[in-house]
Amino acid sequence: MLTCQRLRAAVFLSASLLIVGLVLEFAGRSIAFPAPVMALALFSGLAALAILAVTFVTALLPGNARRLAECRKETLLVG
């Protein structure tokens, strides 16, 4: 079950993992033995992509699409 809060959390987690991957890649270029750091950067970037893809596919499911359509209405009413 995908709710508005879980959708936001998944997007923020994906963005955070992508930023961590980029920072690790740039840090890996400046150390003597970069292979483990570069591997961790690669896995972080791939995990970010996987989380975002799974969230996108889950949001397209019929039950979730109807439920998520209400997210914008709720945020407009609250804000």
N, C-alpha and C positions, 0 to 999 in steps of 0.2 A: 504494500500500500504506500503510494507516494503522496506525501502531503506537500503543502507549500514550503514548510520549514525544512523538510528533508530535501526538497529540490534545491533550495538555496544552499543548504549545507553541502550537498554533493558538488554544486558548482564552485563553491568556495574551496572545498577540499581539492578539487581538480586544479583550480588556479594556484593554490598553494604548492601542490606537488610539482606543477610546471615551473614555478618560480624557484623552488628548491633544486630542481633538475638543472635549470640554467645557471644558478649560482655554483652548483657543484661542478658543472662543466668548465666554467671560467676558473674556478679554483683548481681544478685538475690540470689545467694547462700550465699552472705556475709551480707545480711540485715536481720532484725528481722522478717518482714512480706513479704516473697518473692512472694506470689501468684500473685499480679498484674504485677510485673516485669516479672515473668516467663510466664504469659499469653501473655504479649506483645512480649516477645522473641519468643514464639511459633507462634504467628500471623505473626511476621516478617519473620521467617523461612518459614512458609507456603506461604506467599506472594512471597517470592523469588522463591520458587519452582513453583508456579503458573505462574509467569511472564516468567520464563525460559521455561516452558512447552508450554505456548501459543505462545511464540516466535518461538520455535522449530517447532510446528505444522504449524504455519503461513509460516515459511520459506520453508516448504515442499510442499506448494501449487504450482501448475505448473507455473503460471505466475511469482510468486516470485522467484522460483528456477532459472528460466532463468535470471531474473534481478540480482539476487545475485551472479550468476556465473561471472558476469562482475566486481564484487567488487575487486576480487583479481587482475584482469588484470589492473584495474584503479590504485590500490595501487602500483603495480609493476612498472607501467609507471611513476607515479609521484615520487616515492621514488627512 
